[in-house]
Every structure is written in C-alpha cells, then in structure tokens.
Amino acid sequence: MKIRKIVFFLIIFLVLFFPLLAQDYNNTTIISVSQNPQAIRKINKLNLDILMIWQGRIYIICNRQLDDLLKIKKANIAYQIETQKFYPFSNKDANLQGSINGPYHTYQELENDLMTLEERFPDLAKLYILGQSLENRNIYALKISDNVSLEEAEAEVLFIGCHHAREWISVEVPYLLAKYLVENYSRQLTIKNLVDHSQIWIIPLLNPDGLEYSIHFYRYWRKNRRNNGDGSYGVDLNRNYSYNWGLDNEGSSPNSFSNVYRGKSPFSEPETQAVRDFCLTRRFQALISYHNYSQVILYPWGYTSVPSPKNKLLEEMAAQMSELIQAVNGRFYEYGQAGNSFYLTNGDTTDWALGVYHIPAFTIELPPVDVLHGGFFNSGEDIQSIFKENLPAALYLIDWSMKNFSEQFSNSTGTKGEKNKQRKNLTIFVKRDKK
Ligand SMILES: [Zn+2]
C-alpha cells in the first residue's frame, strides 16, 4: 500500500510539478526514453520537464534554451524524438463548440458574468478589483455574503482559480461555485446558512494574461506574461509566493526559460502581489487553490517532506473532501502532503498560507486523472460534472471555517455566544442531482 502510494505520488509529481510543456512549441522537442531505473536516476539529476510516463517510456519536453537535449546526450541516455506525435491541440479541443474555447470563459466573458452576478444579486454578491495584471487586466474577487456591503464578524474563506494559464477548468469551478451560492441562497436552507454566517471570497482568474495567451496563441501556456528581458516570458505564479521562496532549485527554477521559474524575488509579480495585499486586509480561515490535472488534493508542506505542525488536521480535512467528492460522481481524488514525494515545490500558495497565516490551505488538482484522459483538456461537457463533484468539498470548507471561527470566539458571552452555538450545529447536507 505504501509503495503504491509512493509510486502514485511520484507519477503525480513528475507530471504536475515538473511540468510540462515548455515555453513555446517551436522551441521544444518532445522525446521519450525507456523507463528503467538507470535512466530514471540520470533523468532525475537533470531537472527536466517531464510530460508523462506512458507504456514503459518517460516523455520529456526538451527546451532549446535550456539545452535539455544536449544534457540528455551528454548523460548518455538513449532517446527517441516524439514531437511529431504531439500537437498542442488535442482532439478534445476540436470538439469545443461555439468559439475558440467553447463554453470556457475568456477574460472578457468572465468579467461580464461576474458583473451580471453582482447585478442579479446585489445583496449577496459584490465585485472587487484586487489589482491589475502585467497587461492591465483586472484581477477580480467576488465577495459573497448576506449584507455583502458590510464588514461582519464572520468566518472568511478564499477560493482561487487559474494560477496556471492552461488549466482552464480551474476558472470554471470557482466561478460556478459563486453562481451556485447566490442562485441557491433562497432555495436551500443549507446554502443560506453558509452565506449568512460567512464571507466567501472567490478569485476565479488570477492569471488573466496567461489565460488569454493560452486561448489565442499557445494552448499549453502555464506562467504569467512577464517579459523577462532575455527572450523568455513568464513567471510561474505558483512559485512566486514568499514562504521559503527559492529555497532550492528543485522546488522551483531560477532559470527564466523554465516552466517553474520563480521570478526575480518573492511576490515580484502583480498577480501574486494582489493576493498578498488582499490577504493582509482579511482574516481567512481556510483556502482552496484550484488547478488541474490529476484528481488529487494536496496540502502543505510542499517544500519539504517533513509534516507540518497541522498535518493531522490537514489530512483529516483532505480525506473528508476526497470522500465528499467521490460520493458525487464516483471519481476518486487521491490526497496527501504535497512535499511527501520525489519532487518538491517552493513558493506556492498553500505553503505561504500555512506558513504565514497558519491556515489550512489546499491545492485541488481537478480532473482528468492523467494525460491519457486528456491532460489539461476537459471537454465543454465536462465542466458541470467537475463542478458538481467539487461543490460539496467547497461547502465543507466554508462550514469548517465557520466552526473554526466560532471556536475562536466561543468564550464570548451574550448573544454572540448564542449565535456561535447555533453556528456550531450547522452541518453540510448537499442535495445531489441524480444523473
Ligand atoms: Zn497548476
């Protein structure tokens, strides 16, 4: 069992955290090498972008600027060129109807839809601009609460989508969560209770420049659109947070051409600065950052395999969320400590949230489970089912935050104590649509 888990996480991390398709399609060559222990040992030393492991072969994206192919040749690893088999648009993309990105949001569409939600539900939803991206697009946060214009002494929870441009589904899940909460406020008592007693903040699109680039120019784009001044573009926003930023070159890269380039300094990017400055003004109890792919729930630390002081709590919460997700469509999301694997990450959102704010923070890697099921691509029809299975886990986190918030004030007296007592009794009961 343990070995199975280790192998699982090894594969997940090979695929996810040392991703993936490099900089620019024209600048890359995809090769494969035989998956034998000797080759694996050599490859691990070279710090390469692994695309996937499939049918006994390891597929690697070689970046010209990084001299990856040269490194492989020097290390005497036998390889074969695979580029012809890979094209940055999968069959699933061809199925996207209506526009270039089908039902997935562009920046403009999301902006319109967020404004519409605010207009339709002015008492429950309020749209804020946290800052601007490098290309001057707004970074939006939607606040959802009763008396939404007021600051109330209530639990606060944060949901963030799309640190990584090509992970389109990670915009849809937090956006649909916002929509669901306001549309069901007057229909479902459980939703009303959650919205009444918390302040829910949703940032569906942290990396708008990257998303637009991914939609219109290069589907596999991951980073933001920072011009690094050396011919390379982009900083990996999920390696740019300050906690243990740049701790080593394994968990992030100092090389600007790398897909996990951490930037010149912690919070060098306006997108991560927006999150930092925003969190300074709030008191979040917990957060989820959505990514894809691989169906896994990760929690800090990512920079080390040593468990965090809150490891037991984080594991329990992740297990709970995994169970809630599985109950919807039957899809299992593996869960575990992010750093408890072969590869590490540093400077990510969740390490920062736990390290600086001491709050439970989760990375949820949405479907599909692996590259054979589409990798970064989900079809338009997948959006609703992925959202629906993630809904109970999101509601659970809000509910947990309310209870946690109550406990901080449980010694208070009078009406507040009474109110908190009621809050503690709230339990999640999500009605599930029959399929
Ligand atoms: Zn990601």
Boltz pocket constraint, residues with backbone or C-beta under 6 A from the ligand:
constraints:
  - pocket:
      binder: B
      contacts: [[A, 163], [A, 164], [A, 167], [A, 290], [A, 291], [A, 292]]
      max_distance: 6.0
